[in-house]
Amino acid sequence: MLGKIKLGISIGDPNGIGIEIILKIFEDRRLFEFFTPLIFAPIKLLENQKKHFQLNSSLVLKKNNQKFQKAQLSVFDLPMTEAKLVFGEASKTAGKLAFESLKTATMALKKGEIDALVTAPINKETIQSEDFNFPGHTDYLAKELDGNSLMFMVSESLKVALVSDHIAVKDISRLLTPKLLREKIQQLEDSLKKDFNISRPKIAVLGLNPHTGDKGVIGKEDDQITHPLIQELSASGHLVYGPYAADSFFGHQIHLQFDAILAIYHDQGLIPFKTLTFGAGVNFTAGLSKVRTSPDHGTAFEIAGKGVAETESFRNAIFLARSIYFNRKEKKDLANQNRGEK
């Protein structure tokens, strides 16, 4: 039976819905049977939002070397900003606090003080600074943690990974190379085996161009890069198929035949993923030495402070983090056992 994990939580943008959904989720005391949570935030800010949303979550300060409290939300207290925070407002003050939460939580993850990290949504504009000059969480964590990151969107019925994530559309064809595509296919295959216990994963790769280029009429990348590489990998025993025309792939429900889909760029993968699973999906950063997940939505400034934010995606994110953590641990323990027997 799987046990508890020490779960670190960064609050994202405090003017969004992040803190609301964190506090709401842990109103369900049954979750403490699976998680020992630690929130990285000013405890005063959490208390203020707890009062605003009329919630009953029990908050307690986590001090150095102090044991986690049972059935309580432990808080790694951060300095409270003196500037006013306003629900739904994009502000540099909120962005700075979002980064402090992420930075401190990531440090704890690197040190092994927490087992996994779940990140609430940030505002990608207001968080920008000299210390955070990245398109999003994925790129920051790739720099801070060992490994090579892969943006991997996960739901119960659909898994979609990306060759390129937060880059401009005009740069996609230039960045697509056989080396990069091979690397991402290998990362996806490895993650499906290690993180999801799929021993022989079956992967579909989408084409870059409309109709996969129509034999070079609409672009040559699919014929020159994607198709030859898939043939090579298939010949060597990998269950990799494609390239598939992205416009009809999901409409014809071909995705149901595969364990995961590799999309070439952000919107090609995330538009169908969010259309089919929005509110229940999880953003998982595969390929890193530590486990990080996030809900599939943003800061939702338009509903921030109103008490109507849904928690399903964040709930799925914390349980996926736990599942992946134990899948990795089981494989590591088995490898160590096998080495000991030799």
N, C-alpha and C positions, 0 to 999 in steps of 0.2 A: 504494500500500500504506500502510495506517495505521501510524503510528509509536508511540512510547512516550508516555505521559502521566505527569506528576508527580502522584502520587496521595497526597493527605493522608488519614490515617485517625485518627479519634478512638476511644478505647478503650471508651467507654460505661462502665457500672458495673463496676469492677474485681472485684467479688465475684460477677459473673455469668460468662457464657461468652464474652464479647467478646474478651478477650486470647487465650484458647485458640484460637478459630477464626482469628484474625488470624495467629498464629504457625504454626498448622497449614497454612494456605493457602500461605504462602510457603516452606514446606518444599519445595514444587514449584518448582524453580529455573527452569522454563520460563516462569513468570510474569514474570520479570525481562526477558523479551524484549518485554513489552507495558507494563510499569509500572516506574516509579521510585518506590517507596513511601517515605513519611515518616510515622512513627507519632508522635503527640503524647502522651507518657507519661513517667513516671520510668523511666529505663533500668534502675534497680535492680529495680523492680517487674516489668518484662518479663523480666529475667534470672531472677528468683525463679520466675515461672510457667513459663518455658522449662525450668528444672530440674525443677519439679514434674511437668510433662507429658512429661519426657524427650525434648525436641525438640532439633533441631540448627540452628535458624535462627541466622544470623550477624547480630548486632546491632552497629551502629556509631553513635557520636554524630555528629549533624549540627551543625556549628558555623556561625556566621554567615559568609556568602559562600563557604563551602566547597562544592566540587562534591559531588554525590551519588556514593556509592560504587556500583560495578557489582555486581549479584547479591548485595547485602546490604541488610538492613532498616535504613534510616537512622532515627534516633530524635531527635526534638526533645525534649530532656530537660526534664522538669518536676520541681519539688521533690517529694521523697518524703515522704509523711505519716509522722509518728511513731506514730500510732495503728495498732493491729493491723487488718489486713484479713482477713476470714474468708469463704471461699467459701460462697455461699448465704445470706449474712446481709445484711439490709437495714439499712444504717447511714448516718448523715449524713456520716461520714468518706469513705465510698465515693462518696456523692452529690457531695460537694465536689470530689473528684478527677475525677469524670466531667465536671463542669461546666468545670473548668480545662482539661481536654483539648479539650472542644468549643469553648470560647471561644478558645483559642490557635489551634486549627485553622481556625476561622472567620476569624480575623484574617489568617492566612496566605492563605486563599482570597480574601479581599477585596483583598489586596495583590498578588495574582497570583503568589505564591511557590509555589503548587500550582495544578494545572489543574482538579482536581475533588476533592470530599470524600466519603468513605464513612464513615458513622457507625455504630459498634457500639451495641447497645441500652442505653438508660438505664433506671433505675428512676424512674418519674415522680413518686414521692412523696419519695424521699430527696434528689433533686437540687434540690428547691424551696428557694429562698433569696431574699434581697433582690435578688440579681443575676439569678436565674432564676425568674421567676414566670409560667411558661407551661405549657400542658397537654402539651407535647412538643417535639421537635426542630423540627417544621414551623413552629410559631408563632414560635419563637426566631429561626430563619433568615429568616423573613419580615420580622422587625424589623431584622435585621442586613444583609440583602442587598437590592439594588434589585429591584423587581418586586412581583407579587402572587401569593402562593403557592397552589398547587393540590396537594392530596394525591392522588397517582396511583400505584396499585398495578399492577405490570407483571410479566407472565410471558410465556413464549413463545407461549402459546395464549390468553391473556386479559389485557385491560387495563381497569381499573376506576378511575375518578376520583370524587371526592366533592364535592358542593356544600357540605356542612358536615362537619367532621371531629370534633374532640374537644370536643363540646358536649353538654349534657344533653338527653335525648330530649324532655323537657317544653318545651324552647325551640325545637325545630326548626321547627314550623309558624309560629311568630312571626317567625323569621328568614328564611323563604322568601318572597322577593319577586321580581317580574319582573326587576328590575334585577340582583339577585344571580344568578338563574338564567341570564340572558343572559350575564353576565360569566363564569360558570363554563363555559358551553358554548363561548364564544369562546376562553377559555384552553385548554380541552381541544383544540379544533380547531387552534389555533395550535401547541400542543405536538406533536400528531400530525404536523403538517407540518414543523416545524422540528427536532424532536428524533428523529423516527422516519421521516422521509422518505416520509410518506404524502401524496401530492399532493391527493387528494380524499377526505378521511376520512369514513367513514360512522359516525354516532354514534347510539346508543340512549339514551333518557332514561327512567329508572324513575319511576313515580308515587310520591307521598308516602304515600297512604292505601291500605289493603287494597282490591284490585280497582279501583285508581285512583278510589276514592270511590263507585263504583256510581251514577254520575250524581247525586252530591250526597247520597246517603243516608248515606254513611260519612265525609263531609267534602267540602268544596267547593274545596280548594286546587288539585287537579288540573284541574278544569274551568275555574277562574277564572284560574289562573296558568300552569300547565305547558302545557296543550293549546293555548291561544291563541298562546303564544310559539313553540312548535314549528311551528305553522301559518305564522306570520309568517316564521320563519327558512327554512322549506322553500320558501315562495313566492319568497324572494329568492335561492334557489339553494343553500342549505346542505343537506347530506345528514344531516339531524337527524330522528329518528323517535321516536314515543311519544306520551304516556307509557304504559309497559308495566307491567302488574301484576307486582310483584317476586316474588310467591310462585311463579309458574309460569314465569317468564322463563328461568331457568337450567335448571330441570328439563326443559323442552322444548327445551333447547339452542339457543334463539333467539340467544343471545350469539354463536354461531359465525358469524352473518350480518353482524356489525359489527366495525369496527376498534377500537372502545372503547365502554364503557358509562359513563354518568354516573349515579351513585346519589345520592339526596338526603341520606342520612345515613350515619354510620360503619358500623353493624352491617348495614345493608341491603346495602352493597357488600362489606364485608370478610368477612362470614360465608360467602357463596358463593365469594369469591376464595380464602380460605384453605382452604375445604373442597376446592376443585378443584386448588389449586396449592401447598398448604402445604409449606414446606421448599425451595421453588424460586423463590418470588416475590420481588419487589423493591419497596421503597417509594421512589418517586422524587418529589422536591419540584419539580414543574413550575412555570413562570411566573417563576422568579427569574433574575437576571443570571448566576448561577454554577450549576454542576452539583453536586447532592447526591443520593446514594442511600443506602439502608440495607437490611439484610436484613428479611424479613417476620416475624421472630420477636422475642421479648422476651429478657430477661436469663436466663431458664431457671435460676433459682436452684436448682430441685430437682435438676438434674444438674451444677451448677457444681462444678468441681474433680475430676470423675470421669473426664475424658478421653474422653467419649463424644459430645460435641457434634458435630453435622453441619455441614459447611462449604458445602453447595451454594448456599444462599440468599446467603451473603456473597460467594461466588465470582461468582454471577450479578450481584450488586450492583456489583462492581468492573468487570466487563466491560460492564455497561450504562452505567456512568458514562463509560467510555472511548468507547463507541459514540456517546453523546449529545454528548460533548465534540467529537468529530471531525465529527459531522453539523452542529453549530452552526458550527464553524470553516469547514467547506466552504461553507456558505451565506454566512457573513460575507466570506470571500475572494472569492466570486463576486459579491456585491453591490459590493464595493470595486472589482473588476475592471470591472464594468459602469459604475460611476460614472466610472472613469478613461477609459473609451472614449468618453464623451459630451463 
